[in-house]
Amino acid sequence: MPGGGGEVEVKRVFIGAGCNRIVNNVSWGASGFVSFGAHNAVAIFCPKSAQIVTTLPGHKAVVNCTHWLPTSKFLFKAKQLAQHYLLSGDADGAIILWELSLADGKWRQVLQLPQLHKKGVTCISGIMVSQTEAMFASTSSDCTVCVWELVFPMTGSGDCKLSCLDSFSIGSKSMVALSLAELPGDCGQIVLAMGGLDNKVHLYCGGRTGKLVHACELKGHTDWIRSLDFSLPINVNGEANNIFLVSSSQDKGIRIWKMALRSSMLNGNGIYKKGEISLSSYIEGPVLLAGSSSFQISLESLLIGHEDWVYSVTWQPPLVSSLEGDTYYQPQSILSASMDKTMMIWQPEKTSGVWMNVVTVGELSHCALGFYGGHWSPNGDSILAHGYGGSFHLWRNVGNDNWLPQKVPSGHFAPVTDISWARSGDYIISASHDQTTRIYAPWKVEASLQDGEFWHEISRPQVHGHDINCLAVIHGKGNHRFVSGADEKVARVFEAPLSFLKTLNNATLQKSCSSDDILGNVQILGANMSALGLSQKPIYVQAVHEIPERSGIDGIDTLETIPDAVPTVFTEPPIEDQLAWHTLWPESHKLYGHGNELFSLCCDHRGELVASSCKAQSAAVAEVWLWQVGSWKAVGRLQSHSLTVTQMEFSHDDNFLLTVSRDRQFSVFSITRTGSGEINYSLLARQEGHKRIIWSCSWNPHGHEFATGSRDKTVKIWAVEKDSSIRQLMTLPPFMSSVTALSWVGLHNQRDHGLLAVGMENGQIELWNLSYNRADDGCIAAPGLVAALVVRIDPFICHASAVNRLAWKKNQEDHTSLQLASCGADNCVRVFDVTV
C-alpha cells in the first residue's frame, strides 16, 4: 500500500439507500439485478439477497432513469451474453453506458453518450434486435428524442460501437414515455411509440438504420400519458402477425392497442375478409404504414380499475413454450402500478377474451401517495414496485396466484446528515433530510439455516415533519436512547420501546437481553404517530389490551386519518409497511433553548452530558448548550464562536469538548464535574485553524490530540499540551476535494497507533495511518507523529457525493477487523469491514 502503512483491506458490508422518487427510475435486467437511481449514484440490488451490491459513481446530477440492455423482456435473446449493459440518464441530460461482467460481477463505465439533450433525461427505452445489437431511444424535457444503435463486442475484451441514428424535436410539449419494437413480419421496420403532455400516443416508423418518420397518432386518453410498452408478437390463429401496445395515463385508465398486419386480413383473392361484426370493428383506428407493410390499429381494450394516476404498465416477459427451452411466447398479461398504492395484473378471460384484473397487491391506504412504477422479474414470478417514500415493495408468486411480500433493500431518499453506532455496537442509527431516523443492524441467521448475516433496516424510530440534521446516541447505562435535532428549535429525546428490544434480541440471536432488568423496566411497547407528524406518543404495555374494536364508519381509513400503530416483535427483517408505522420509538423529552434550527449534537462517553448547537449568524445564537442526561436540564451555555458550530466531540476521558465552526475557528472547552454533580466549564483555547469553513473534527481515542478537516482541502492534527495550550503537530498533504468528515480510531489497543478516516465532498474516503512517539510526559514530540496513506477506498463502494459523517464502531472485540460506518449526500448509509 502507498506510504508503507501496512496492508489494509476494505470490503463492503452494507449499503442502504432509497430510490429517487421519479418515474422510469427503476429497471429489472435479464441479469437478475435491479438498477435504480439513488441521488446522483446508480445503485444495483440483488432481489435474492435483498442487498444493494454496488453503486456506480459518475453522474453529476440526480439520476432520473435507468434501463438495462437486455431488460427482463429480452432474457431469451441474452443467453450467450457474457456482459450485460446498463444505461442511466440524469437531470443534466447526460447518459452513461455501464458494463457488468457476469463472470466476476465487475462493473466499468464504458462511455458517456454525446450530450444531445440539453435538459433532464425523462425516459430511456431499448430493445435487443440480435444477440449483439441493441437499439434504444431517449427523450428529455427539452422536447427532443434521440434514437441510438449499440453493437456489443463479440468477445469480452472488445469495445462497444455506438451511433446516433436519429435525433428530432417533437414540438413544445415534451414526451415522458417511450417504447420501441420490431414490427412483425419480414418488413425489417422499427416502430417507436411516444407519449407525454399532449395526451396522444405518437407512432414513428423507420428502417433499422434510417430516419424515423411520424406515422400516426392514437387519441383517447384525456390526461398526460405516463407509460407505454409494446408486447412481442402475439400468436392469433397460428400467426404471430399482431403486436399490442399498452398505454397508461393520469386519467387513471389503461388502453390496449392492437396492431394487426393487414396482409393477414386478406383472403386468397386479395380482398379483405369480412370479419364478423364485433365491437372492435367499430373502434378501428388509423392504419400504420411501415415500408411495404401496413398495420391496422384498433383499440383492443380499456382497463378501468385504479383510483389514481397510473404511472406504469408493462407486459409480462416471454415464457418458454417448449421443453427444450429454445422457443418463447408472449403471455397476455400486463402489470400496472398506480399512485393509489396498488399494482394490478390484467389478463384476458379464457372464454370471453375480456381483459380482467386478476391480481391486486398493495393497499388503498392512509399513505396518500403510492407507486411510481412496477416491474416483472425475468421469469415472471415476482413483481416489484417503487414508491413515494423511496421504498421498494416486492411480491412473489408462491403458487396459484398467491403473491406474498418479500424482503427488499431500504434506505433514505434524501441526503443522510448524521450517523452513529449504538453503545453496544449492535446497530447503527442514521438521520436524514427525508425526515426520518432509521436503524440498521446485521440480522444473524442460525448457522444451520444459512451462513453469515445480512444487514437490514429493523426500525424507523422517528418519522418527523421537519428535515433531521443531527443525532447523538446516549452512551450511559440503562435503556437505548438517542437525541435528534431537526429544522426546528427543539431537540427531542427518544427511548427504545419493548418491541424494539425484543426485535433486537432476535436480530442478534440473543435469547435474552444482556441486561434483563432493562426488559423488565420498560413499560412502553411502542409509539403512535401524531396527526402533524411531530411528537410520537407512547403506547403502554397494559394499554394494548384495552384498545376497543373500531366499528361502523370509524373503521374506514380515509386519507386524512393516521392508523394506530401495532408495535410488533419481528422474527425476520420487517418490510416497508411495517417499518413506516409500527416501529416508532416514543419521545420522552423535548429540549428547549436554541433560537434557530438545530445543527449538531454529541454525547459524552459516560452518558452524562449532551451538547447541542444550532444554525447561527451571530455570537449570541452560536452558543453551545450542555444538557444533563436524565434530568434533561440545561447546565451550560458555552460561548466562543460567531457562526454555526458544525461539529462537536468530547475527548475520550470527557475532560474536553472540541467544537469547530463556519467561522473557521475551533474551540476547546475544559469540562469538570464536582463531587455534587455540578458541571463547570471554561474556554481553554480558541484558534483560527483553517482558511475556510471547518466541517469536521475527531479526537485521538488514546490521547488529547485531535484532527480538524476543512473546505480548504486540508486536515490538521493538533495537541492539547500540559499547560492547556494548543500546538499544531502536522498538516496532512492536500486532498483532492473539501474534507467533510473525519473519524479517528485506535489500533490494537496500542496508544501509539491510530487510523484516521477522511471523507471528502467528492464522495471519496481515505484511511491514514497515524503513528506517534510519546515523550515521558505523555506529549508527542514534534517529529514523533508520522502519517501515511494506507488505502483509498474503491469508488464503486464509496459515496457518489459528499460524505457527511464517518463513525468507527467502538468496543470491537476483534482488533484486526474494524467496522466503519459512513453516510452521505447520495442518500446512502454504508458499512465497511477494515482489516488491518
C-alpha positions in Angstrom: 0.0 0.0 0.0 1.2 3.6 -0.6 3.1 5.2 2.2 4.3 1.9 3.7 1.5 2.0 6.3 0.9 -1.8 6.1 -1.6 -3.9 4.3 -5.2 -2.7 4.9 -8.2 -4.3 3.2 -11.6 -2.7 2.9 -14.7 -4.6 2.0 -18.3 -3.5 1.5 -20.6 -4.9 4.2 -23.8 -2.9 3.6 -25.2 -0.2 1.5 -28.6 1.3 2.5 -30.3 3.7 0.1 -33.8 4.7 -1.1 -34.9 5.1 -4.6 -35.2 8.5 -6.3 -38.9 9.4 -6.4 -39.1 9.6 -10.2 -41.0 7.6 -12.8 -38.8 5.4 -15.0 -36.1 5.3 -12.3 -36.0 1.5 -11.9 -35.2 -1.3 -14.4 -35.1 -5.1 -13.8 -32.5 -6.6 -16.1 -32.1 -10.1 -17.7 -29.1 -10.4 -15.4 -31.5 -10.7 -12.5 -30.3 -7.4 -11.0 -32.4 -4.3 -10.4 -31.0 -0.9 -11.1 -32.2 2.4 -9.6 -31.1 6.0 -9.0 -30.0 7.0 -5.5 -29.5 10.7 -5.8 -26.6 11.0 -8.3 -25.5 7.4 -7.9 -26.8 4.4 -9.8 -27.5 1.6 -7.3 -27.7 -2.1 -8.1 -29.5 -4.5 -5.9 -29.9 -8.3 -5.9 -33.5 -9.4 -5.2 -32.4 -12.8 -4.0 -30.4 -11.4 -1.1 -32.3 -8.1 -0.7 -28.9 -6.3 -0.6 -27.5 -3.4 -2.6 -24.3 -4.9 -4.1 -22.7 -1.7 -5.5 -23.3 1.9 -6.5 -21.9 3.4 -9.7 -20.4 6.9 -9.4 -20.2 9.2 -12.5 -23.3 11.4 -12.7 -23.0 15.0 -11.5 -26.8 15.4 -11.2 -29.7 13.4 -9.9 -30.3 10.1 -11.8 -33.7 10.2 -13.5 -33.9 6.9 -15.3 -32.0 3.6 -15.7 -32.5 1.0 -18.4 -30.9 -2.5 -18.8 -29.8 -3.9 -22.1 -31.1 -6.5 -22.2 -34.1 -6.0 -19.9 -36.0 -8.9 -18.4 -38.2 -8.9 -21.5 -35.2 -9.9 -23.7 -33.8 -12.6 -21.4 -34.4 -15.1 -24.3 -32.0 -13.1 -26.5 -29.3 -12.8 -23.8 -28.5 -16.5 -23.1 -25.0 -16.2 -24.6 -24.0 -12.8 -23.4 -21.0 -12.6 -21.1 -21.6 -8.9 -20.4 -24.8 -7.0 -19.8 -25.1 -3.3 -20.2 -26.9 -0.5 -18.3 -27.9 3.0 -19.4 -28.5 5.8 -16.9 -29.7 9.3 -17.6 -29.6 12.3 -15.3 -31.2 15.7 -14.7 -28.5 17.5 -16.7 -29.1 15.5 -19.8 -26.1 13.2 -19.5 -26.5 9.4 -20.4 -23.8 6.9 -19.3 -23.3 3.4 -20.5 -22.1 0.8 -17.9 -20.9 -2.8 -18.4 -21.4 -5.7 -16.0 -19.2 -8.7 -16.4 -21.4 -11.7 -15.4 -18.3 -13.9 -14.7 -16.8 -11.9 -11.9 -19.5 -9.3 -11.1 -17.2 -6.4 -12.0 -18.6 -3.1 -13.3 -17.0 -0.5 -15.5 -18.0 2.8 -17.1 -17.9 2.2 -20.9 -18.7 5.6 -22.2 -20.7 8.8 -21.8 -23.0 9.3 -24.8 -22.6 12.6 -26.8 -24.8 15.0 -24.9 -27.6 15.8 -27.3 -30.1 16.5 -24.6 -29.9 20.0 -23.1 -32.3 19.2 -20.2 -33.0 16.3 -17.9 -33.5 12.8 -19.5 -37.0 11.6 -18.7 -37.1 8.2 -20.3 -34.8 5.6 -21.9 -36.3 2.5 -23.7 -34.5 -0.1 -25.7 -34.8 -3.5 -27.5 -32.4 -6.2 -28.5 -32.6 -6.7 -32.3 -30.0 -9.5 -32.2 -27.7 -11.2 -29.7 -25.1 -8.4 -30.1 -27.1 -5.5 -31.3 -29.5 -3.2 -29.4 -31.5 -0.1 -30.3 -32.7 2.4 -27.7 -34.4 5.8 -27.6 -34.0 8.6 -25.1 -36.2 11.6 -24.5 -35.8 14.8 -22.5 -37.7 17.7 -21.1 -36.1 19.8 -23.8 -38.6 18.1 -26.2 -36.1 16.1 -28.2 -35.9 12.4 -28.9 -32.8 10.5 -29.9 -32.6 7.0 -31.4 -29.3 5.1 -30.9 -27.8 1.9 -32.1 -25.4 -0.1 -29.9 -23.3 -3.0 -31.1 -21.8 -5.2 -28.3 -18.4 -6.7 -28.7 -18.4 -10.4 -29.7 -15.6 -11.1 -27.1 -15.3 -9.7 -23.6 -12.3 -7.6 -24.5 -13.8 -5.7 -27.4 -15.3 -2.2 -27.5 -19.0 -1.2 -27.9 -19.9 0.7 -31.1 -22.4 3.4 -30.5 -24.1 5.5 -33.2 -26.9 8.0 -33.2 -29.4 7.0 -35.9 -31.8 9.9 -35.5 -32.5 13.0 -33.4 -35.5 15.1 -33.7 -37.7 17.7 -31.9 -41.3 16.9 -31.1 -42.8 20.3 -30.6 -43.4 22.3 -27.4 -44.9 19.5 -25.3 -42.3 17.1 -24.1 -42.6 13.3 -24.1 -42.2 11.3 -20.9 -42.8 7.8 -22.1 -41.2 5.7 -24.9 -41.4 2.2 -26.2 -39.6 0.6 -29.2 -40.5 -2.6 -31.0 -39.7 -4.6 -34.2 -42.8 -4.8 -36.3 -43.9 -8.4 -37.1 -43.5 -10.0 -40.5 -40.3 -9.6 -42.6 -40.6 -5.9 -43.1 -37.4 -5.1 -41.0 -39.2 -2.0 -39.7 -38.9 -0.4 -36.2 -41.8 1.4 -34.5 -41.3 3.9 -31.8 -44.3 5.0 -29.6 -44.0 8.1 -27.5 -46.5 9.8 -25.2 -46.5 12.8 -22.9 -48.1 16.1 -22.1 -50.4 16.3 -25.2 -52.4 13.2 -24.2 -51.7 11.5 -27.5 -49.7 8.4 -28.4 -47.4 9.3 -31.4 -46.1 6.4 -33.6 -42.9 6.8 -35.6 -41.7 4.2 -38.1 -38.4 3.6 -40.0 -35.8 1.1 -41.1 -33.1 -0.3 -38.8 -30.6 2.3 -39.9 -32.6 5.2 -41.4 -34.6 8.1 -40.1 -37.9 7.6 -38.3 -41.0 9.3 -39.8 -44.2 10.2 -38.0 -46.7 7.6 -39.0 -49.9 8.3 -37.0 -51.2 9.2 -33.6 -53.6 7.5 -31.2 -56.2 9.5 -29.3 -58.3 8.5 -26.4 -56.5 9.4 -23.2 -57.7 12.6 -21.5 -54.6 13.4 -19.4 -50.8 13.1 -19.6 -49.6 9.7 -20.9 -47.1 8.2 -18.3 -46.1 4.8 -19.7 -46.0 2.8 -22.9 -45.0 -0.8 -23.6 -45.0 -2.9 -26.8 -45.6 -6.6 -26.5 -43.6 -9.1 -28.5 -45.6 -10.6 -31.5 -48.6 -12.5 -30.2 -50.0 -15.6 -31.9 -53.5 -15.2 -33.2 -54.9 -18.2 -35.2 -51.4 -19.7 -35.5 -49.8 -16.5 -37.0 -47.6 -14.1 -35.0 -48.6 -11.1 -37.1 -50.0 -8.9 -34.2 -48.3 -6.8 -31.6 -50.0 -4.9 -28.9 -49.2 -1.6 -27.3 -50.4 -0.8 -23.8 -50.6 2.8 -22.6 -51.4 4.3 -19.2 -52.3 7.8 -18.2 -53.0 10.3 -15.4 -56.7 9.8 -16.5 -56.5 6.6 -14.3 -57.2 4.5 -17.4 -55.1 1.9 -19.3 -55.6 1.3 -23.1 -54.5 -1.7 -25.1 -54.0 -1.0 -28.8 -53.8 -3.9 -31.3 -51.6 -3.6 -34.4 -52.5 -6.3 -37.0 -50.5 -6.8 -40.2 -53.0 -6.1 -42.9 -51.8 -8.8 -45.3 -53.1 -11.3 -42.7 -56.5 -9.8 -43.2 -56.5 -10.7 -46.9 -58.3 -13.7 -48.3 -56.9 -15.8 -51.2 -58.2 -13.3 -53.8 -56.5 -10.3 -52.3 -59.8 -9.0 -50.9 -60.2 -8.0 -47.3 -62.0 -10.7 -45.3 -65.4 -9.5 -44.0 -64.7 -10.2 -40.3 -67.7 -10.9 -38.1 -69.2 -7.7 -36.8 -67.7 -7.1 -33.3 -67.1 -4.2 -31.0 -63.5 -3.9 -32.3 -64.7 -3.3 -35.8 -66.4 -0.1 -34.6 -63.3 1.3 -32.9 -60.7 0.7 -35.6 -58.0 3.4 -35.5 -55.6 4.6 -38.1 -53.5 2.4 -40.5 -49.8 2.4 -39.8 -47.7 2.3 -42.9 -44.2 0.8 -42.4 -42.2 0.2 -45.5 -44.1 -2.1 -47.8 -46.3 -3.3 -44.9 -49.3 -1.7 -43.3 -50.9 -2.4 -39.9 -54.5 -1.8 -38.8 -54.6 -0.3 -35.4 -57.6 -0.8 -33.2 -58.5 -0.3 -29.5 -58.4 -3.8 -28.0 -59.5 -2.9 -24.5 -59.9 -0.1 -22.0 -58.9 -1.2 -18.4 -60.5 0.7 -15.6 -59.7 -0.2 -12.0 -57.2 2.2 -10.5 -58.3 5.1 -8.4 -55.4 7.4 -9.1 -52.8 8.2 -11.8 -51.4 5.0 -13.5 -47.7 5.6 -13.7 -46.5 2.4 -15.3 -47.7 -0.5 -17.5 -45.5 -3.5 -18.6 -46.1 -6.7 -20.5 -45.0 -9.9 -18.8 -41.6 -11.1 -20.1 -41.8 -14.0 -22.6 -42.1 -17.6 -21.2 -40.6 -20.8 -22.5 -43.1 -22.7 -24.8 -41.2 -25.9 -25.4 -39.4 -28.5 -23.2 -36.1 -27.8 -25.0 -36.3 -24.2 -23.8 -35.5 -22.7 -27.2 -38.9 -21.2 -28.2 -40.7 -18.5 -26.3 -44.1 -16.9 -26.4 -45.6 -13.6 -25.2 -48.0 -14.2 -22.3 -51.1 -12.0 -22.4 -50.5 -10.5 -19.0 -50.0 -6.8 -18.1 -48.7 -5.3 -14.8 -49.9 -1.8 -13.8 -48.7 0.4 -10.9 -50.6 3.4 -9.7 -50.4 6.3 -7.3 -53.3 4.6 -5.4 -50.6 2.4 -3.9 -51.7 -0.8 -5.7 -50.3 -2.9 -8.5 -52.7 -5.0 -10.7 -52.1 -7.9 -13.1 -54.6 -7.9 -16.0 -55.3 -10.9 -18.3 -58.0 -11.7 -20.8 -60.7 -14.1 -19.6 -60.3 -17.5 -21.3 -63.8 -17.8 -22.7 -64.9 -14.2 -23.5 -61.5 -12.7 -24.1 -62.4 -9.7 -21.9 -59.5 -8.3 -20.1 -59.9 -8.6 -16.3 -58.0 -7.6 -13.2 -56.8 -11.0 -11.8 -54.4 -10.0 -9.1 -54.1 -6.8 -6.9 -51.3 -6.2 -4.5 -50.6 -3.3 -2.2 -53.3 -1.4 -0.4 -55.6 1.6 -0.9 -54.4 3.2 2.3 -53.7 6.1 4.5 -50.4 6.7 2.8 -51.6 9.4 0.5 -49.2 8.7 -2.3 -48.3 5.3 -3.9 -46.3 3.7 -6.6 -44.1 5.3 -9.3 -43.5 2.1 -11.3 -44.0 -1.6 -11.5 -41.6 -4.3 -12.9 -41.6 -8.0 -13.7 -38.8 -10.4 -12.8 -37.3 -12.1 -15.8 -39.3 -15.3 -15.3 -42.5 -13.5 -14.3 -42.8 -15.0 -10.8 -42.1 -11.7 -8.9 -43.3 -8.1 -9.3 -41.5 -5.0 -7.9 -42.9 -1.5 -7.2 -41.1 1.6 -6.1 -43.0 4.2 -4.1 -43.3 7.7 -2.9 -41.3 7.1 0.3 -38.2 6.0 -1.8 -39.2 2.5 -0.9 -39.4 -0.9 -2.8 -42.2 -3.4 -2.5 -41.6 -6.9 -3.8 -44.2 -9.7 -4.1 -43.5 -13.3 -5.2 -46.0 -15.8 -6.6 -45.6 -18.9 -4.4 -48.3 -20.7 -6.4 -51.9 -20.4 -7.5 -51.6 -16.6 -7.8 -50.7 -16.3 -4.1 -48.5 -13.3 -4.1 -46.5 -12.8 -0.8 -44.4 -9.8 0.2 -40.6 -10.4 0.1 -37.6 -8.6 1.7 -36.1 -5.7 -0.2 -33.3 -3.1 0.4 -34.4 0.1 2.0 -32.9 3.4 3.0 -33.2 7.2 3.0 -34.5 9.0 -0.1 -32.8 12.3 0.7 -29.3 13.3 1.9 -28.2 11.4 5.1 -26.9 14.0 7.6 -25.6 12.1 10.6 -24.9 8.5 11.7 -23.9 6.9 15.0 -23.2 3.4 16.4 -25.3 2.1 19.3 -23.3 1.9 22.5 -23.4 -1.9 22.2 -22.3 -1.8 18.6 -25.3 -3.9 17.6 -26.7 -1.4 15.2 -26.2 2.0 13.5 -28.8 4.8 13.5 -28.9 7.5 10.8 -30.7 10.8 10.3 -31.8 12.4 7.1 -33.5 15.2 5.3 -36.2 12.7 4.4 -37.5 13.5 7.9 -36.8 10.0 9.3 -34.2 8.3 11.5 -33.5 4.7 10.7 -31.8 1.8 12.5 -29.8 -0.8 10.5 -28.5 -4.0 12.0 -26.9 -7.3 10.9 -29.7 -9.9 11.1 -27.9 -13.0 12.2 -29.3 -16.3 11.0 -28.9 -19.7 12.7 -25.8 -21.4 11.3 -27.9 -24.5 10.4 -30.0 -22.3 8.1 -27.6 -20.1 6.4 -24.0 -18.8 6.8 -23.3 -15.3 7.7 -25.5 -12.3 8.2 -27.1 -9.6 6.1 -27.8 -6.1 7.2 -31.4 -4.8 7.1 -33.4 -1.8 8.3 -35.0 -3.1 11.5 -36.7 0.1 12.9 -37.7 3.6 12.0 -37.7 5.3 15.4 -38.6 8.8 14.2 -40.9 9.8 11.4 -41.0 13.6 11.6 -42.4 16.7 10.0 -39.0 18.5 9.6 -35.7 17.6 7.9 -33.5 16.0 10.5 -29.9 17.4 10.7 -28.2 15.6 13.6 -28.4 12.9 16.2 -26.5 11.6 19.2 -26.7 8.2 20.9 -26.7 8.3 24.7 -23.8 6.1 25.9 -24.7 5.6 29.5 -26.3 2.7 31.3 -29.9 1.8 31.0 -32.2 1.7 28.0 -31.2 2.6 24.4 -31.7 6.3 23.9 -30.9 9.0 21.4 -31.4 12.7 20.8 -32.2 14.2 17.4 -32.2 17.7 16.1 -34.2 18.9 13.1 -35.1 22.1 11.2 -36.8 23.3 14.4 -35.5 24.9 17.7 -36.2 21.8 19.8 -34.0 18.8 20.4 -36.0 15.6 21.0 -35.1 12.6 23.2 -36.3 9.1 22.3 -36.2 5.9 24.2 -36.4 2.3 22.9 -39.7 0.5 23.4 -40.1 -3.1 24.4 -41.0 -4.2 20.9 -37.6 -2.9 19.6 -35.6 -4.5 22.4 -37.1 -7.9 21.7 -36.7 -7.5 17.9 -33.0 -6.6 18.5 -32.6 -9.8 20.5 -34.0 -11.8 17.6 -31.6 -10.0 15.2 -28.5 -10.6 17.3 -29.6 -14.2 18.3 -29.6 -13.3 22.0 -32.1 -15.4 23.7 -32.4 -12.8 26.4 -31.3 -9.2 26.7 -27.8 -8.8 28.1 -29.4 -6.8 30.9 -32.8 -8.5 31.7 -33.6 -5.7 34.0 -34.0 -3.3 31.1 -36.7 -5.5 29.5 -38.4 -5.7 32.9 -38.3 -2.0 33.5 -39.6 -0.9 30.0 -43.3 -0.4 30.2 -43.7 1.2 26.8 -44.5 -1.2 23.9 -44.2 1.3 21.0 -45.3 4.7 19.8 -48.1 6.3 17.7 -47.6 9.0 15.1 -49.2 12.3 15.9 -51.5 13.9 13.4 -49.0 16.6 12.4 -46.0 14.2 12.4 -44.1 15.9 15.2 -44.4 14.3 18.7 -44.6 10.5 19.0 -46.9 9.3 21.8 -46.1 6.2 23.8 -48.2 3.0 23.7 -48.1 1.4 27.2 -47.9 -2.4 27.6 -51.1 -2.6 29.8 -53.0 -0.2 27.4 -52.7 -2.6 24.4 -55.4 -4.9 25.9 -57.8 -2.0 26.3 -58.0 -0.8 22.7 -61.7 -1.0 21.7 -62.5 -2.5 18.4 -63.5 0.1 15.8 -66.9 -0.3 14.4 -69.0 1.1 11.7 -67.9 4.2 9.9 -65.0 4.8 12.4 -63.3 1.8 10.9 -62.9 3.3 7.4 -59.5 4.7 6.7 -59.5 8.0 4.9 -56.5 9.8 3.5 -56.6 12.2 6.5 -56.6 9.6 9.3 -53.4 8.1 10.7 -53.6 4.4 11.5 -53.0 3.2 15.0 -49.5 1.7 15.4 -49.4 -2.0 16.2 -46.0 -2.5 17.9 -44.6 -5.9 16.8 -41.7 -8.1 17.8 -40.2 -9.2 14.5 -38.6 -12.6 14.0 -37.4 -11.6 10.5 -36.4 -8.2 9.0 -39.6 -6.1 8.7 -40.9 -4.8 5.3 -41.7 -1.2 4.4 -45.3 -1.0 5.6 -44.3 -2.4 9.0 -41.3 -0.1 9.3 -43.3 3.0 8.3 -45.9 2.7 11.1 -45.1 0.0 13.7 -41.5 0.6 14.7 -41.6 4.1 16.1 -39.9 5.0 19.4 -41.7 7.2 21.9 -40.5 10.7 22.5 -39.6 11.2 26.2 -38.3 14.8 26.4 -38.0 18.0 24.5 -35.0 20.3 25.0 -35.9 23.9 24.5 -33.4 26.7 24.4 -31.9 27.3 20.9 -33.0 30.3 18.9 -32.6 28.6 15.5 -32.7 25.2 13.8 -30.6 22.5 15.4 -27.4 21.7 13.5 -25.1 19.5 15.6 -25.3 17.1 18.6 -22.9 15.0 20.6 -22.9 12.9 23.8 -20.0 12.3 26.2 -18.6 8.8 26.7 -20.1 8.4 30.2 -23.6 9.2 29.0 -23.9 12.2 31.4 -23.9 15.2 29.1 -25.3 16.1 25.7 -24.0 19.2 23.7 -26.1 20.9 21.1 -25.6 23.7 18.6 -27.9 25.5 16.1 -27.6 27.5 12.8 -26.2 30.9 13.7 -25.2 34.2 12.2 -24.2 35.8 15.5 -22.2 35.0 18.6 -25.2 35.1 20.8 -27.0 32.4 18.8 -23.9 30.3 18.1 -23.5 29.3 21.8 -23.3 25.6 22.6 -25.8 24.3 25.1 -25.0 21.5 27.6 -27.8 19.2 28.8 -27.7 16.8 31.7 -28.8 13.3 30.7 -31.7 12.1 32.9 -32.9 15.4 34.3 -32.5 17.0 30.8 -31.8 20.4 32.4 -29.6 22.9 30.6 -26.4 23.0 32.7 -24.2 25.2 30.5 -24.1 27.7 27.6 -20.7 27.8 26.0 -19.9 30.9 24.1 -16.9 31.2 21.7 -18.0 31.1 18.0 -19.7 33.7 15.9 -21.2 31.4 13.2 -22.8 27.9 13.1 -20.9 25.3 15.1 -20.7 22.5 12.5 -19.5 19.6 14.7 -18.6 18.8 18.3 -16.9 15.9 20.1 -15.9 15.1 23.7 -12.4 13.8 24.3 -12.0 10.1 25.3 -11.8 11.0 29.0 -14.6 13.6 28.7 -12.4 16.3 30.1 -12.5 18.4 27.0 -15.2 19.4 24.4 -13.9 20.3 20.9 -16.1 22.5 18.7 -15.5 23.6 15.1 -17.4 26.2 13.2 -18.2 28.0 10.0 -16.2 31.0 11.4 -13.0 28.9 10.5 -12.1 28.6 14.2 -12.0 25.7 16.6 -12.5 25.9 20.3 -11.5 23.6 23.2 -13.5 23.8 26.4 -12.5 22.3 29.7 -15.3 20.3 31.3 -15.0 19.4 35.0 -17.5 17.8 37.4 -17.7 18.5 41.1 -18.5 15.9 43.7 -22.1 17.1 43.9 -22.6 16.6 40.2 -22.3 20.2 39.1 -20.7 20.9 35.8 -18.0 23.5 35.5 -16.7 24.6 32.1 -14.3 27.1 30.7 -12.9 28.1 27.3 -9.4 26.7 27.1 -8.5 27.9 23.7 -9.9 29.3 20.5 -7.8 29.4 17.3 -8.3 30.0 13.6 -7.4 26.6 12.3 -8.1 26.8 8.6 -8.6 29.3 5.8 -12.2 28.1 5.0 -15.1 26.5 6.9 -14.1 23.8 9.3 -16.6 20.9 8.7 -15.3 18.1 10.9 -13.2 17.1 13.9 -12.2 14.0 15.8 -10.2 13.2 18.9 -7.5 10.6 19.2 -9.1 7.8 21.3 -5.9 7.4 23.3 -4.8 10.9 23.9 -5.5 14.6 23.8 -4.7 15.0 20.1 -7.4 15.9 17.6 -7.8 16.3 13.9 -9.8 19.1 12.0 -10.9 19.0 8.4 -11.9 21.9 6.3 -13.3 23.2 3.0 -9.7 24.3 2.3 -8.9 20.6 1.4 -6.6 20.1 4.4 -6.6 18.0 7.6 -4.5 19.3 10.5 -3.5 17.4 13.7 -3.4 19.4 16.9 -2.5 18.5 20.5 -3.6 19.9 23.9 -0.5 20.5 25.9 0.0 20.1 29.6 -0.1 23.8 30.1 -3.5 23.9 28.3 -2.1 25.5 25.2 -2.8 24.1 21.7 0.0 23.1 19.4 -0.2 22.1 15.8 1.6 18.8 15.2 1.2 18.5 11.4 -0.8 19.1 8.3 -1.6 16.1 6.0 -0.8 16.6 2.3 -3.6 18.5 0.5 -6.6 16.4 -0.6 -8.4 16.5 -4.0 -11.6 17.8 -2.5 -13.1 19.6 0.6 -12.8 17.5 3.7 -16.3 17.0 5.2 -15.9 14.1 7.7 -13.3 12.7 10.0 -13.1 9.8 12.4 -10.1 8.6 14.4 -9.8 5.1 15.9 -7.1 3.4 17.9 -5.4 0.3 16.6 -4.9 -3.0 18.6 -5.3 -1.1 21.9 -1.9 0.5 21.2 -1.5 4.0 22.4 1.0 4.8 19.6 -1.1 3.8 16.6 -4.3 5.2 15.1 -6.3 5.1 11.9 -7.9 8.3 10.6 -10.8 8.0 8.2 -11.1 11.1 5.9 -14.3 11.7 3.9 -14.5 14.2 1.1 -17.0 16.3 -0.8 -16.5 14.2 -3.9 -17.6 11.1 -2.0 -14.1 9.5 -1.6 -12.9 8.0 1.6 -9.2 7.6 2.5 -7.7 5.8 5.5 -4.5 7.3 7.0 -2.2 5.5 9.5 -1.1 7.8 12.3 1.8 6.6 14.5 3.4 8.7 17.2 6.2 8.5 19.8 5.3 10.0 23.1 7.8 11.6 25.4 7.9 10.6 29.1 5.4 13.3 30.0 2.9 11.8 27.6 3.1 14.5 25.0 4.0 13.8 21.3 7.3 15.3 20.2 7.2 17.3 17.1 8.9 14.9 14.7 7.2 12.0 16.5 4.0 12.0 14.5 4.1 10.1 11.2 1.1 10.0 8.8 0.8 7.6 5.9 -2.0 7.0 3.4 -2.8 3.3 3.6 -5.8 3.0 1.4 -8.2 4.9 -0.9 -11.5 3.0 -0.8 -12.7 1.8 -4.2 -15.1 4.4 -5.8 -17.6 1.6 -6.6 -18.3 1.1 -2.9 -17.7 4.7 -1.8 -20.2 7.6 -1.9 -21.1 9.4 -5.1 -21.3 12.8 -3.5 -20.3 14.5 -0.2 -19.5 12.3 2.8 -21.4 13.8 5.7 -20.3 11.7 8.6 -17.9 8.8 9.4 -18.1 6.7 12.6 -15.9 3.8 13.7 -17.5 1.0 15.8 -16.3 1.2 19.4 -15.5 -1.7 21.7 -14.6 -4.1 18.8 -13.5 -7.5 20.1 -11.5 -8.4 17.0 -8.7 -5.9 16.8 -7.6 -6.9 13.3 -11.1 -6.3 11.8 -12.7 -2.9 12.4 -16.0 -1.6 11.1 -16.5 1.9 9.7 -20.0 3.4 9.0 -20.5 6.4 6.7 -23.4 8.5 5.4 -23.6 11.0 2.6 -25.5 13.4 0.4 -26.0 10.5 -2.1 -28.8 9.2 0.2 -26.6 6.2 1.2 -25.6 4.7 4.5 -22.6 2.4 4.2 -20.7 0.0 6.4 -17.2 -1.2 5.6 -15.1 -4.0 7.1 -11.5 -2.8 7.5 -8.9 -5.5 8.1 -5.6 -4.2 9.4 
